[in-house]
Every structure is written in structure tokens, then in C-alpha cells.
Amino acid sequence: MKFMNLPDEYCTKKSRFAVLPIPYEKDPTYGAGAANGPKAIIDASHHLEYYDERFDAEPFTDGILTLQALNILNKTPEEAMNLIAQEIVVLAKQQEFIISLGGDHAVTIGIAKGLDLIDKDYGIIIFDAHSDLRFSWNNSQFNHACTARKVSQDHKTIVVGVRSMDVDDKDFIKESNNVKIIKSHENIKTKLEEELKRLPEKVYISIDIDVIDHSLIRNTGTPEPGGLFWNEMIELLEIVFKQKKVISADITEFAPQGNLENFRAEAYALAKLAHTLFALKKAF
């Protein structure tokens, strides 16, 4: 698999950019299939245009290396997170900017653990329909429902687009100095610009695709109504890239079901989302 099916000369260890498929999925809360997401996104990327007209950039000219998918599906959650962390440490020495493709949202815990081994001075911005602030879920602190709780232990964190949460999450947010949430019905742009001031210069972006409205993305584990639309999502990402140095990103929770016709448009949209992240990094 090669992102965009680029010629070999644009897919070397000297590439500025990298795509890391992480087809990991463990104890989904509702719908299953996130382990199939990375391949579907990469397959769809073969049909992308090389040029991003919005940000006037051709990321492929800097090189986009697609890594071999991590074989961790049968590992315990803690083992999987450790293996992801080890891979991130190795890759970060070679590529400037890595987009990881999940897999369920728990992969973010492993990625952050790897980034911590390099430099812990960064903030985290999570785009998610759910607050993901449970201490434990299905007897594990490495479950997708615990992602924001886990990564915010050592990092200032903003969760953007929330429209589903537990009352215990609300109480945790009141007590936490590290976590702020921006709900989907609020003035997201204004609140994001304000909350970004709390974060360090460097940030890591995690995108659980259920943050996008379920009318656009149906193939995800827990679709929620009232989400972000395409231009709104890109505008928010542009704000982050303009104000902060984005060190890495991930796209998680795409769970394609059935035949290609059931998810073709969604896979293509998410491939374009990944390409847009590369374009934003190149532009800013």
C-alpha cells in the first residue's frame, strides 16, 4: 500500500511526510470494523489530485512515505500501546510529520506515549464527538473511551466538537487543570482560538472521525448527529496550523462496512482529509 500510489522516488526514507497505518481495534463500544479503516483510506487516496487548491500546495513534492501496517491486532491493549510508541520514536527520527491512520481511537494513547519519549513539551487537540474521559472501560485504561483522560495526564488538552458525554466526565473537567472541551453547539471557532492560548507552541492533533456529522460519515463505531461539516472542519484545522506548530496527527475510527459502494465517498473524504493535513503542514 502506498498513499496516493505515488512513484517510488517520492516514497523514500528521506521523505518529509509519512503515513503510518495502525489497524488496531479492541472492545468497540458499539459498531466494529475500525481495523479495516487504514487500508480503505489508503486505497481511496490513489484517486486524489496531487494539488491542494485551498492551500496552494503539493505535499508529494516533499515526499510521502507509507509505512508497513503495524501488526498489533492480537496484542493486549497495553502491549499494543507500547509497540505503537516504539514505532513512533523510530519514525520521528526520519520523518518530520507523521499521520497515523487508526484503528480505534485508543491508538492515540500509544502515539502520545511515543512522542513523550522524544519531547513532552506539547499540547493535544482532539476532534471528537465524545469526551473520552473515562478512567477505565472494559477493564482497561487503554480503551478508546479513555483516550482523552489518558493523554491529558501530562498534557494540556482541548477536546473539540463534543456532543456526547457522561456526567462523571463533566465533574472530571471541572476538577482538571489540563482538559477543556468545546461542545458542538457552541461557537467553536471563537472558543478554539481562545483555548489555543493555553497550549504550548507545539501541538499534536487527533481526529476521531465521528466528530464529523453522521450525514457525511456513517461508517464509524458511534455516529452522532450534530457534528462538523467539511469546510468547518478544515477551517478549524487551518486555525490550529496557523497558530501552532503541529508535530503529528492521526485519523481514527473509520469502520468501513459491506462492499465498496457503502463507504467509497467516506473513504475518499478521509483520504482527502489526510492530504489536507499534509498541505496545511507544507503551507504553514
Secondary structure, DSSP 8 states (H G I E B T S, - for coil): --GGG--GGGSSTT-SEEEEEE----S-SS---GGGHHHHHHHHHTTS-S-BTTTTB-GGGG-EEE------TTS-HHHHHHHHHHHHHHHHTT-SEEEEEESSTTHHHHHHHHHHHH----EEEEE-SB----S-BTTBTTSGGGHHHHHTTSS-EEEEEE-B--HHHHHHHHH-SSEEEEETTS-HHHHHHHHGGGS-SEEEEEEEGGGB-TTT---BSS--SS-B-HHHHHHHHHHHHHHSEEEEEEEE-B---SSGGGTHHHHHHHHHHHHHHHHHHHH-
